Amino acid sequence: MEAQLKRGFLDICVLAALAREDSYGYQIIKDVPASLGLSESTLYPILKRLRTQGQLEEYSREHAGRLRKYYTITDKGRATLNAFVEDEGSIEEILSYVREGAGK
């Protein structure tokens, strides 16, 4: 998948992972579809931006004797996720258009 297109889905996929359960960086990377190629260097700026936008919050919890930073989705983040899902028809329309152009 082309890099620019992937970037458009990364925020939504991170929010979707957190909508399932609170999580931490490494686990989020494992949970997001591998086809997006999410890495630590990509994830942490996304988490910071989403936190700044009020779409997620962070907290620390002890794990194996050290503090681990966890992230949780906020109501604003859920609203963003729901709005994306509600646009499903538009996404399918674009995909159909692209398929036709590709002769598929």
N, C-alpha and C positions, 0 to 999 in steps of 0.2 A: 504494500500500500504506500502511496506517495506521502512523503513527510508532512507536507502542508495539510493534507486531509487528516492524517493521524492526529495532528495537534488539535484539530477541531473537536475530536472525540475524547481526548485525554481528560479534560476537566469533568466531563459527564461520567466517564468510566470511574474516575476516582470517587466522585460523589456516589455513584451506584455501589461501589465496594463498601463505602462507609454507611450507606443506607441499610446494608445487610447486617453489619455489626461494626462497633468501634474497632479500630485497628491501628497498626503502627507501620512505618515506612516499608520495611522489607516484606511484610505480609501483603500490603497493598500491591506492591510490585508483582507478587506471586498471584494475586487474585484477579488482576486486570488481564484481559485477553493478551496472550503473548504476541499476537500479530501486531499490536500497537508498539511493541519494542520499548516499553516503559523502563527507564533506568533510574538509579538514585539521582543522577545529575539532572534528570528531567522532572522527577517526582517532587523533590523538595521545593523548587520554585513554584510549582503548581500548588502545593499545600500552603505555602506562604501567601500566595495570591488569593486563594480561596478563603483563608483565615482573615486576611485583610478585608475581603469583601463581605465577611460575616456569614459565609456559607458553611464554615466548619469551625470547630473549637478544638483546642488541644489541652491535654492534661497529662500528668506524669503518674506512673504507677511502677512500683518496684517489681522487678522480674529477675530472678537468679542473682539477687544481691545488688542490683544496680537499677537506676531509674530508667524507664523506657517511656518515650513520648508517644501518647496515643492521640488519635483524632476521632472526633464524633461529628456527624452531620447536624446542622441546625435546621430550624424551620425554613429559613431562607434557602438553604441548600436543597432541602426537599422540594421547595417550590420550583427551583431551577430544574431539578430532575424531572418533576412532573410536567413542567412546561415543555421540556424536550420530548417527553413521551407523547404529549398531546400533539406535537408537530410531526408525528409518525407519518401522516398522510403526505406532508410536504417532502419528507425525506424519501419516501417510496416513489413519489412523483419524479424527483431528481434522479434517483437510481434508475428508474424506468427510462427516462430520457437518455441517460448515459448508455444504458444497454442498447437502446435503439441505434444510437450513434456508432456503437461498436459492432453493430450487426448481430446482436445476440438476443 
